[in-house]
Amino acid sequence: MIYPLVRDLAATDAAVRVPVAVTCRVLKLARQPYYRWLAQPGHGP
């Protein structure tokens, strides 16, 4: 799944922070499913 990449690029401690909207636009992803994935328990480390 590509959502962890979006999360890592948008992290505040990332070397270069890329907003979620920009990353989703470039990867041709909808933002709403990303935020739904992010909100579910156990989505990552």
PDB file of N, CA, C, O and CB in Angstrom:
ATOM      1  N   MET A   1       0.845  -1.179   0.000  1.00  0.00           N
ATOM      2  CA  MET A   1       0.000   0.000   0.000  1.00  0.00           C
ATOM      3  C   MET A   1       0.889   1.241   0.000  1.00  0.00           C
ATOM      4  O   MET A   1       1.969   1.226   0.591  1.00  0.00           O
ATOM      5  CB  MET A   1      -0.961  -0.001   1.222  1.00  0.00           C
ATOM      6  N   ILE A   2       0.462   2.275  -0.634  1.00  0.00           N
ATOM      7  CA  ILE A   2       1.266   3.481  -0.808  1.00  0.00           C
ATOM      8  C   ILE A   2       1.038   4.527   0.284  1.00  0.00           C
ATOM      9  O   ILE A   2       1.789   5.498   0.373  1.00  0.00           O
ATOM     10  CB  ILE A   2       0.972   4.089  -2.147  1.00  0.00           C
ATOM     11  N   TYR A   3       0.013   4.338   1.113  1.00  0.00           N
ATOM     12  CA  TYR A   3      -0.295   5.326   2.147  1.00  0.00           C
ATOM     13  C   TYR A   3       0.832   5.551   3.146  1.00  0.00           C
ATOM     14  O   TYR A   3       1.002   6.683   3.598  1.00  0.00           O
ATOM     15  CB  TYR A   3      -1.519   4.907   2.885  1.00  0.00           C
ATOM     16  N   PRO A   4       1.609   4.542   3.513  1.00  0.00           N
ATOM     17  CA  PRO A   4       2.730   4.829   4.420  1.00  0.00           C
ATOM     18  C   PRO A   4       3.733   5.828   3.814  1.00  0.00           C
ATOM     19  O   PRO A   4       4.344   6.613   4.540  1.00  0.00           O
ATOM     20  CB  PRO A   4       3.453   3.528   4.777  1.00  0.00           C
ATOM     21  N   LEU A   5       3.895   5.793   2.503  1.00  0.00           N
ATOM     22  CA  LEU A   5       4.782   6.752   1.847  1.00  0.00           C
ATOM     23  C   LEU A   5       4.247   8.168   2.013  1.00  0.00           C
ATOM     24  O   LEU A   5       5.005   9.091   2.312  1.00  0.00           O
ATOM     25  CB  LEU A   5       4.941   6.412   0.353  1.00  0.00           C
ATOM     26  N   VAL A   6       2.954   8.339   1.822  1.00  0.00           N
ATOM     27  CA  VAL A   6       2.329   9.659   1.989  1.00  0.00           C
ATOM     28  C   VAL A   6       2.531  10.137   3.424  1.00  0.00           C
ATOM     29  O   VAL A   6       2.885  11.294   3.652  1.00  0.00           O
ATOM     30  CB  VAL A   6       0.806   9.607   1.638  1.00  0.00           C
ATOM     31  N   ARG A   7       2.306   9.249   4.387  1.00  0.00           N
ATOM     32  CA  ARG A   7       2.479   9.597   5.806  1.00  0.00           C
ATOM     33  C   ARG A   7       3.921  10.008   6.099  1.00  0.00           C
ATOM     34  O   ARG A   7       4.154  10.995   6.797  1.00  0.00           O
ATOM     35  CB  ARG A   7       2.079   8.409   6.704  1.00  0.00           C
ATOM     36  N   ASP A   8       4.889   9.257   5.571  1.00  0.00           N
ATOM     37  CA  ASP A   8       6.292   9.561   5.829  1.00  0.00           C
ATOM     38  C   ASP A   8       6.725  10.883   5.196  1.00  0.00           C
ATOM     39  O   ASP A   8       7.506  11.625   5.792  1.00  0.00           O
ATOM     40  CB  ASP A   8       7.167   8.436   5.315  1.00  0.00           C
ATOM     41  N   LEU A   9       6.234  11.182   4.012  1.00  0.00           N
ATOM     42  CA  LEU A   9       6.597  12.440   3.350  1.00  0.00           C
ATOM     43  C   LEU A   9       5.987  13.643   4.055  1.00  0.00           C
ATOM     44  O   LEU A   9       6.556  14.734   4.020  1.00  0.00           O
ATOM     45  CB  LEU A   9       6.153  12.418   1.892  1.00  0.00           C
ATOM     46  N   ALA A  10       4.832  13.457   4.694  1.00  0.00           N
ATOM     47  CA  ALA A  10       4.158  14.569   5.370  1.00  0.00           C
ATOM     48  C   ALA A  10       4.575  14.710   6.825  1.00  0.00           C
ATOM     49  O   ALA A  10       4.126  15.636   7.501  1.00  0.00           O
ATOM     50  CB  ALA A  10       2.662  14.388   5.293  1.00  0.00           C
ATOM     51  N   ALA A  11       5.416  13.822   7.322  1.00  0.00           N
ATOM     52  CA  ALA A  11       5.822  13.863   8.732  1.00  0.00           C
ATOM     53  C   ALA A  11       6.546  15.163   9.047  1.00  0.00           C
ATOM     54  O   ALA A  11       7.307  15.678   8.228  1.00  0.00           O
ATOM     55  CB  ALA A  11       6.723  12.663   9.071  1.00  0.00           C
ATOM     56  N   THR A  12       6.304  15.681  10.231  1.00  0.00           N
ATOM     57  CA  THR A  12       6.933  16.946  10.627  1.00  0.00           C
ATOM     58  C   THR A  12       8.439  16.811  10.795  1.00  0.00           C
ATOM     59  O   THR A  12       9.160  17.802  10.682  1.00  0.00           O
ATOM     60  CB  THR A  12       6.320  17.452  11.920  1.00  0.00           C
ATOM     61  N   ASP A  13       8.925  15.606  11.064  1.00  0.00           N
ATOM     62  CA  ASP A  13      10.370  15.421  11.228  1.00  0.00           C
ATOM     63  C   ASP A  13      11.050  14.919   9.952  1.00  0.00           C
ATOM     64  O   ASP A  13      12.212  14.515   9.996  1.00  0.00           O
ATOM     65  CB  ASP A  13      10.638  14.447  12.360  1.00  0.00           C
ATOM     66  N   ALA A  14      10.348  14.937   8.820  1.00  0.00           N
ATOM     67  CA  ALA A  14      10.931  14.511   7.545  1.00  0.00           C
ATOM     68  C   ALA A  14      11.969  15.537   7.088  1.00  0.00           C
ATOM     69  O   ALA A  14      11.853  16.726   7.382  1.00  0.00           O
ATOM     70  CB  ALA A  14       9.825  14.331   6.463  1.00  0.00           C
ATOM     71  N   ALA A  15      12.972  15.066   6.374  1.00  0.00           N
ATOM     72  CA  ALA A  15      14.017  15.970   5.874  1.00  0.00           C
ATOM     73  C   ALA A  15      13.413  17.048   4.973  1.00  0.00           C
ATOM     74  O   ALA A  15      13.763  18.223   5.080  1.00  0.00           O
ATOM     75  CB  ALA A  15      15.096  15.176   5.102  1.00  0.00           C
ATOM     76  N   VAL A  16      12.515  16.645   4.098  1.00  0.00           N
ATOM     77  CA  VAL A  16      11.775  17.574   3.245  1.00  0.00           C
ATOM     78  C   VAL A  16      10.309  17.235   3.418  1.00  0.00           C
ATOM     79  O   VAL A  16       9.864  16.166   2.999  1.00  0.00           O
ATOM     80  CB  VAL A  16      12.223  17.482   1.727  1.00  0.00           C
ATOM     81  N   ARG A  17       9.554  18.136   4.031  1.00  0.00           N
ATOM     82  CA  ARG A  17       8.138  17.884   4.300  1.00  0.00           C
ATOM     83  C   ARG A  17       7.308  18.224   3.074  1.00  0.00           C
ATOM     84  O   ARG A  17       7.379  19.335   2.548  1.00  0.00           O
ATOM     85  CB  ARG A  17       7.657  18.697   5.518  1.00  0.00           C
ATOM     86  N   VAL A  18       6.519  17.251   2.626  1.00  0.00           N
ATOM     87  CA  VAL A  18       5.642  17.433   1.473  1.00  0.00           C
ATOM     88  C   VAL A  18       4.200  17.319   1.961  1.00  0.00           C
ATOM     89  O   VAL A  18       3.837  16.310   2.567  1.00  0.00           O
ATOM     90  CB  VAL A  18       5.948  16.379   0.344  1.00  0.00           C
ATOM     91  N   PRO A  19       3.379  18.321   1.712  1.00  0.00           N
ATOM     92  CA  PRO A  19       1.993  18.269   2.170  1.00  0.00           C
ATOM     93  C   PRO A  19       1.238  17.071   1.575  1.00  0.00           C
ATOM     94  O   PRO A  19       1.520  16.634   0.460  1.00  0.00           O
ATOM     95  CB  PRO A  19       1.275  19.568   1.807  1.00  0.00           C
ATOM     96  N   VAL A  20       0.287  16.559   2.333  1.00  0.00           N
ATOM     97  CA  VAL A  20      -0.505  15.408   1.901  1.00  0.00           C
ATOM     98  C   VAL A  20      -1.204  15.709   0.578  1.00  0.00           C
ATOM     99  O   VAL A  20      -1.229  14.859  -0.313  1.00  0.00           O
ATOM    100  CB  VAL A  20      -1.539  15.027   2.978  1.00  0.00           C
ATOM    101  N   ALA A  21      -1.765  16.894   0.441  1.00  0.00           N
ATOM    102  CA  ALA A  21      -2.488  17.253  -0.781  1.00  0.00           C
ATOM    103  C   ALA A  21      -1.581  17.164  -2.006  1.00  0.00           C
ATOM    104  O   ALA A  21      -1.998  16.671  -3.055  1.00  0.00           O
ATOM    105  CB  ALA A  21      -3.069  18.665  -0.661  1.00  0.00           C
ATOM    106  N   VAL A  22      -0.354  17.637  -1.876  1.00  0.00           N
ATOM    107  CA  VAL A  22       0.582  17.612  -2.997  1.00  0.00           C
ATOM    108  C   VAL A  22       0.977  16.179  -3.329  1.00  0.00           C
ATOM    109  O   VAL A  22       0.987  15.792  -4.498  1.00  0.00           O
ATOM    110  CB  VAL A  22       1.830  18.450  -2.678  1.00  0.00           C
ATOM    111  N   THR A  23       1.303  15.391  -2.310  1.00  0.00           N
ATOM    112  CA  THR A  23       1.697  14.005  -2.536  1.00  0.00           C
ATOM    113  C   THR A  23       0.569  13.227  -3.198  1.00  0.00           C
ATOM    114  O   THR A  23       0.805  12.480  -4.147  1.00  0.00           O
ATOM    115  CB  THR A  23       2.099  13.337  -1.216  1.00  0.00           C
ATOM    116  N   CYS A  24      -0.644  13.394  -2.712  1.00  0.00           N
ATOM    117  CA  CYS A  24      -1.776  12.682  -3.294  1.00  0.00           C
ATOM    118  C   CYS A  24      -2.026  13.109  -4.737  1.00  0.00           C
ATOM    119  O   CYS A  24      -2.366  12.282  -5.583  1.00  0.00           O
ATOM    120  CB  CYS A  24      -3.027  12.915  -2.459  1.00  0.00           C
ATOM    121  N   ARG A  25      -1.859  14.381  -5.012  1.00  0.00           N
ATOM    122  CA  ARG A  25      -2.052  14.867  -6.376  1.00  0.00           C
ATOM    123  C   ARG A  25      -1.025  14.246  -7.319  1.00  0.00           C
ATOM    124  O   ARG A  25      -1.373  13.798  -8.411  1.00  0.00           O
ATOM    125  CB  ARG A  25      -1.956  16.402  -6.421  1.00  0.00           C
ATOM    126  N   VAL A  26       0.231  14.219  -6.900  1.00  0.00           N
ATOM    127  CA  VAL A  26       1.299  13.669  -7.745  1.00  0.00           C
ATOM    128  C   VAL A  26       1.104  12.162  -7.960  1.00  0.00           C
ATOM    129  O   VAL A  26       1.313  11.653  -9.061  1.00  0.00           O
ATOM    130  CB  VAL A  26       2.684  13.942  -7.109  1.00  0.00           C
ATOM    131  N   LEU A  27       0.702  11.458  -6.899  1.00  0.00           N
ATOM    132  CA  LEU A  27       0.529  10.005  -6.992  1.00  0.00           C
ATOM    133  C   LEU A  27      -0.856   9.612  -7.519  1.00  0.00           C
ATOM    134  O   LEU A  27      -1.167   8.429  -7.653  1.00  0.00           O
ATOM    135  CB  LEU A  27       0.754   9.370  -5.627  1.00  0.00           C
ATOM    136  N   LYS A  28      -1.679  10.619  -7.815  1.00  0.00           N
ATOM    137  CA  LYS A  28      -3.041  10.407  -8.318  1.00  0.00           C
ATOM    138  C   LYS A  28      -3.875   9.571  -7.355  1.00  0.00           C
ATOM    139  O   LYS A  28      -4.524   8.597  -7.737  1.00  0.00           O
ATOM    140  CB  LYS A  28      -3.000   9.730  -9.684  1.00  0.00           C
ATOM    141  N   LEU A  29      -3.833   9.988  -6.095  1.00  0.00           N
ATOM    142  CA  LEU A  29      -4.621   9.356  -5.039  1.00  0.00           C
ATOM    143  C   LEU A  29      -5.635  10.361  -4.517  1.00  0.00           C
ATOM    144  O   LEU A  29      -5.401  11.570  -4.546  1.00  0.00           O
ATOM    145  CB  LEU A  29      -3.709   8.836  -3.886  1.00  0.00           C
ATOM    146  N   ALA A  30      -6.752   9.853  -4.043  1.00  0.00           N
ATOM    147  CA  ALA A  30      -7.730  10.710  -3.380  1.00  0.00           C
ATOM    148  C   ALA A  30      -7.297  10.886  -1.928  1.00  0.00           C
ATOM    149  O   ALA A  30      -6.785   9.950  -1.313  1.00  0.00           O
ATOM    150  CB  ALA A  30      -9.175  10.106  -3.472  1.00  0.00           C
ATOM    151  N   ARG A  31      -7.499  12.070  -1.386  1.00  0.00           N
ATOM    152  CA  ARG A  31      -7.084  12.333  -0.003  1.00  0.00           C
ATOM    153  C   ARG A  31      -7.975  11.647   1.019  1.00  0.00           C
ATOM    154  O   ARG A  31      -7.490  11.184   2.052  1.00  0.00           O
ATOM    155  CB  ARG A  31      -7.076  13.819   0.260  1.00  0.00           C
ATOM    156  N   GLN A  32      -9.272  11.575   0.744  1.00  0.00           N
ATOM    157  CA  GLN A  32     -10.201  11.020   1.735  1.00  0.00           C
ATOM    158  C   GLN A  32      -9.865   9.577   2.122  1.00  0.00           C
ATOM    159  O   GLN A  32      -9.865   9.270   3.314  1.00  0.00           O
ATOM    160  CB  GLN A  32     -11.618  11.080   1.198  1.00  0.00           C
ATOM    161  N   PRO A  33      -9.576   8.676   1.172  1.00  0.00           N
ATOM    162  CA  PRO A  33      -9.194   7.317   1.589  1.00  0.00           C
ATOM    163  C   PRO A  33      -7.904   7.297   2.409  1.00  0.00           C
ATOM    164  O   PRO A  33      -7.741   6.460   3.297  1.00  0.00           O
ATOM    165  CB  PRO A  33      -9.028   6.425   0.364  1.00  0.00           C
ATOM    166  N   TYR A  34      -6.999   8.212   2.112  1.00  0.00           N
ATOM    167  CA  TYR A  34      -5.770   8.286   2.910  1.00  0.00           C
ATOM    168  C   TYR A  34      -6.099   8.643   4.351  1.00  0.00           C
ATOM    169  O   TYR A  34      -5.610   7.988   5.271  1.00  0.00           O
ATOM    170  CB  TYR A  34      -4.789   9.319   2.314  1.00  0.00           C
ATOM    171  N   TYR A  35      -6.914   9.663   4.566  1.00  0.00           N
ATOM    172  CA  TYR A  35      -7.267  10.074   5.925  1.00  0.00           C
ATOM    173  C   TYR A  35      -8.084   8.997   6.637  1.00  0.00           C
ATOM    174  O   TYR A  35      -7.971   8.830   7.852  1.00  0.00           O
ATOM    175  CB  TYR A  35      -8.051  11.392   5.894  1.00  0.00           C
ATOM    176  N   ARG A  36      -8.910   8.264   5.880  1.00  0.00           N
ATOM    177  CA  ARG A  36      -9.661   7.148   6.464  1.00  0.00           C
ATOM    178  C   ARG A  36      -8.687   6.071   6.936  1.00  0.00           C
ATOM    179  O   ARG A  36      -8.842   5.526   8.029  1.00  0.00           O
ATOM    180  CB  ARG A  36     -10.673   6.559   5.437  1.00  0.00           C
ATOM    181  N   TRP A  37      -7.679   5.764   6.108  1.00  0.00           N
ATOM    182  CA  TRP A  37      -6.659   4.778   6.469  1.00  0.00           C
ATOM    183  C   TRP A  37      -5.882   5.254   7.700  1.00  0.00           C
ATOM    184  O   TRP A  37      -5.600   4.467   8.604  1.00  0.00           O
ATOM    185  CB  TRP A  37      -5.693   4.528   5.279  1.00  0.00           C
ATOM    186  N   LEU A  38      -5.543   6.523   7.729  1.00  0.00           N
ATOM    187  CA  LEU A  38      -4.779   7.088   8.831  1.00  0.00           C
ATOM    188  C   LEU A  38      -5.559   7.018  10.148  1.00  0.00           C
ATOM    189  O   LEU A  38      -4.966   6.826  11.209  1.00  0.00           O
ATOM    190  CB  LEU A  38      -4.402   8.533   8.519  1.00  0.00           C
ATOM    191  N   ALA A  39      -6.867   7.170  10.085  1.00  0.00           N
ATOM    192  CA  ALA A  39      -7.684   7.182  11.292  1.00  0.00           C
ATOM    193  C   ALA A  39      -7.942   5.801  11.870  1.00  0.00           C
ATOM    194  O   ALA A  39      -8.306   5.692  13.041  1.00  0.00           O
ATOM    195  CB  ALA A  39      -8.983   7.842  11.005  1.00  0.00           C
ATOM    196  N   GLN A  40      -7.766   4.753  11.094  1.00  0.00           N
ATOM    197  CA  GLN A  40      -8.070   3.426  11.616  1.00  0.00           C
ATOM    198  C   GLN A  40      -6.967   2.959  12.561  1.00  0.00           C
ATOM    199  O   GLN A  40      -5.789   3.226  12.325  1.00  0.00           O
ATOM    200  CB  GLN A  40      -8.251   2.421  10.466  1.00  0.00           C
ATOM    201  N   PRO A  41      -7.343   2.270  13.617  1.00  0.00           N
ATOM    202  CA  PRO A  41      -6.357   1.787  14.601  1.00  0.00           C
ATOM    203  C   PRO A  41      -5.398   0.768  13.974  1.00  0.00           C
ATOM    204  O   PRO A  41      -5.792  -0.043  13.136  1.00  0.00           O
ATOM    205  CB  PRO A  41      -7.075   1.153  15.814  1.00  0.00           C
ATOM    206  N   GLY A  42      -4.162   0.827  14.388  1.00  0.00           N
ATOM    207  CA  GLY A  42      -3.171  -0.135  13.917  1.00  0.00           C
ATOM    208  C   GLY A  42      -2.698   0.143  12.502  1.00  0.00           C
ATOM    209  O   GLY A  42      -2.331  -0.789  11.788  1.00  0.00           O
ATOM    210  N   HIS A  43      -2.695   1.405  12.076  1.00  0.00           N
ATOM    211  CA  HIS A  43      -2.327   1.745  10.704  1.00  0.00           C
ATOM    212  C   HIS A  43      -0.814   1.744  10.468  1.00  0.00           C
ATOM    213  O   HIS A  43      -0.376   1.877   9.325  1.00  0.00           O
ATOM    214  CB  HIS A  43      -2.888   3.097  10.352  1.00  0.00           C
ATOM    215  N   GLY A  44      -0.037   1.603  11.487  1.00  0.00           N
ATOM    216  CA  GLY A  44       1.410   1.597  11.286  1.00  0.00           C
ATOM    217  C   GLY A  44       2.149   1.683  12.589  1.00  0.00           C
ATOM    218  O   GLY A  44       1.557   1.595  13.665  1.00  0.00           O
ATOM    219  N   PRO A  45       3.467   1.859  12.487  1.00  0.00           N
ATOM    220  CA  PRO A  45       4.301   1.873  13.704  1.00  0.00           C
ATOM    221  C   PRO A  45       4.061   3.030  14.611  1.00  0.00           C
ATOM    222  O   PRO A  45       4.704   3.139  15.655  1.00  0.00           O
ATOM    223  CB  PRO A  45       5.716   1.867  13.340  1.00  0.00           C
TER     224      PRO A  45
END
